[in-house]
């Protein structure tokens, strides 16, 4: 989604930090890591990944080792960082792991889900404070999406059809407190702008009203999955009309949805930060 948004503004795709060549750092970098989250142990069951804290540390390393020498003064570097946009989309995998380990069809929402939410928010708060101390001023943070509507959640925790609204209720609790937290950060940290992107409302609307976005299927994955594996089964052809589906596999959206999300992102975020 962020790649498509960058492309629409005439910007290059930001290369991955670990897979790039050293040049071009001033055009942006991608620190994202698959399966990762806010908590250190999130995603580790699938192999090595970088938590948000690891990614922030790499951002710090980029400033110290690569950016600092490209500017004549500290003020020039500070101005550059202050004008840069940081896009942060995290927490989904933390919740997916938590749901898999704690959600029960018969009892529904775990009683301690609010405490879990507070742990995540506290960690995110610390990371945003750290980014601010490093010089970042414009940050776009995404809501967690409607995880109860994924084909994986419907199959594993639901009745086989329709969103699992108990799971969505957990997510909306987090999103509500996130909104308050970002508002407080913007008001207390000088010259900062923490903008919340309403990813939940966009995705939920597209799932419930697919024809509005040119979709015909918003509940089933385009490519076949096997058992509890959420990714596409190997050597099995996906659906032919993938541009009509919301979900590519059991968790991730199709390119068509990312295209609509990028327009939504530009409208709700770029305008708030005066970037367009």
N, C-alpha and C positions, 0 to 999 in steps of 0.2 A: 504493500500500500504506500509506504513512504517513498519507494523507488518511483512509482507512478506519479506521485505528487511532485517529486523533484523533476521528473521528465517534463511534466506539463509546464514547469517554470523555466525550462531550458537549462536545467542543471544536470550534471552527470550523476550516474548512480554512485552513491558513496561506497567505495570498496571496503571489504572486510579488513579489520585491523590486522588479524593474524595472517591473512593470505595475500596481502598487497605488497607492492614495492614501496620504497620509502618516499618517493616523490609524490607530489599532489596532496599533501596532508591538509593544505589550506582550503581544499575544495570539499572537505567533509570526510568522515570515517564512520564505519558501521561496526559497533562493538557487540552486536547482538550474538547470542549463543543459544542454539536449539535446546529445548527441554529445560532451560534454566529458569530461575525465579528470584524472588527476594531472599528466600531462606537458602543457606549454604548447602543443605542436603537435597534441595529440590532438583529433580532430574538426574541425580547421581546413580539411580538404579539403572539408567540406560547407558551410562558411560561418563566420560569426562565432559563437563560443561562449566561455563563461567557464570557465577551468580552476578546480580547487579553490582554488588560490592566489588567483585573482581573487575567488572567492566569500568566502574568508576576509577579504580586504581590504574587501569590502562589509560584512561583519559588523563589522569594526573601524569602518568609517564610520558604521554604524547606531548603535553605542555612543557614538561621539564627537558625532555631529550630532543624534541623536534621543533616545537613552535617558538620557544624562547629565543633561539638563535636567529630566527627569521625577522625579528623586529628590533629596531634600533633602541627603543626605550620600553620600560615597563608599562608606560601609559598607552603606547601603541598596541602592545599585546593585550592589555586590559580592554581597550576599545574593541579590538577584534573579537575577543571572547564574549564581550557584552552584546555584540551584534549577532552572534551565532545562535542558531536554534538547536536545542537538544530535544529529541523526540524519545520519550520513554514509554514503553508498553510492556508492563510486567505484572505479575500476580496471577495470571491465568493458570500457569502450571502449578503454582503453589496450591491453588484451590482445587485443581483437578486431582492432585495427589492426595490432598486432604479428604476430598469427597470419596475417592476410591477406598481410602482406609477407614472412613468413619460413617459414611452415609448408609442408612438401612431403609429398605423399602417400607417396612412395617412401622418404624418409629419416625422416619423422616429426618428433619433437620437435627443434627447433633446439638446437645444442650450447650456445649462449649464453643459453638461457632463464633460467638461474639468475641470471646477471648482470643481466638485464633485470628480474627480480623484485626484486633488491636495489636497483636504481635507483628503482623504484616505492615500495618500503618506506621508503627513505631520504627520499623526497619527502613521503610521508604522515606520517612521524615528525616532520618539520620543521613541517608544517601543524598537527598535533595539539599540538605544543609551543607554537606561536604562539597557538592557540585558548586553551590553558591560561593563557598570559601575559595574554590579554585578559579573563580571568575565568571562562571556561567550566570546569565541573567534572564534569558528567555527560554522557558522550558514548557513543552507541551506534554502533558501526562494523560494517558488514556484510561478510561474506565475499563474494568473487567467486563467482558462480553457476557451474553446470556448463556452460560455454560450448561444450563438445564435443557437447552434446545439442541445441543449437538447430537448427531446420530449415536455417538458413543454413550452419552448419558441416557438417552431415550431407551437404548437397547439394554444397558446394564442396570439402570436404576429406576426406569419408568415402566410403563405398561406396554411399550412397543410402539406407541404413537402419541403425539402431543408432547409439548415441553414438560419437563419435570419442574414445576413451579417452586417446589420447596428449595431446590438448588438455586434457582434464580433469586429467591428471596434472600439467601445467604449473600449472594453477589451484590444485590441492591443495597443491602446493609453496609457492605464495604464501600461501595461507590458513594453513598450518602455521606459517610464520614470523611472520605477522601476529598469530596468537594469542600467541606468545611475546612479541612486541614490546608488545602492549597490556597483558599481565601485568606487564611490567617498568615501563611507564609508570605504572600504577596504584600500584605499590609504591614508586616513587621520587618522584612528584609529590604533594605533600601534599594530602589531602582530595579526591583525584580518583577517578573511577570510569570506566574505559574498558571497556565491555562489548562483547564480540564476539557478533554475531548469526549463528547458524549457517545462513545462507541457502543454502549449498551443499547441506548434508545434507537440508534440507527440500525443495528443488527436485528434487534427484536422486531422492529417495524418491517424490515425486509423479509424476515421469516414469516411473520403473520400476514403480510400483504405482498407476496412475491411478485404479482403481476405489475405492481407499481414500479418495480425495478426491472421489468422485462424477464422475470424468472417464472418457471413453471414448477420447479421442485425445490422446496426449502427445508426438507426434512431428511431426505436420503442422500447418501454419499454418491458421487459420480462414479468412483472406482470401487470395485469390490474389496471388502476387508474380510479377514478370516478370524474367527474366535474373538478374543479380547484385544487383538492387534488393531490399532486405530489407523495405521497407515495402509496404503494400497497394497493389495496382494501382488507378489511378483508374477510377471508373465501373463497377467490377465488383462485384457483390453478394458480401458475405461469406457464410460458412456460416450456416445458420439455427440450429444448435445450438451457438452459441459458448460457452455456459455449460458445455459438455461438453469443451471443448478446453483444453489447457495453453497453447498458443501462439496469440496473436492474429495476428501476422505472423511473419516469419522469425526474430525476435529477442525480441519482447516478450510477456509473459504476458497472459492474459485477466483480466478483472475478477474472475472466479471464483477464479483462482489468487491474485490480490492479496488477496481476502477471506481465504482460508486463510492466506496469508503474514502478514496483519495479526494474526490470532489467534496464530500462531506467534511473531511479534515481541513481542506483549504478554506472552506467557507466559515467553519466554526473556530479555527485556530489561527490561520494566517492573518485573517482580518483583525482578530483581537490583538495580535502582536504587531500589526501594521507592516506586514511583510509583503503585501500585494496592494 
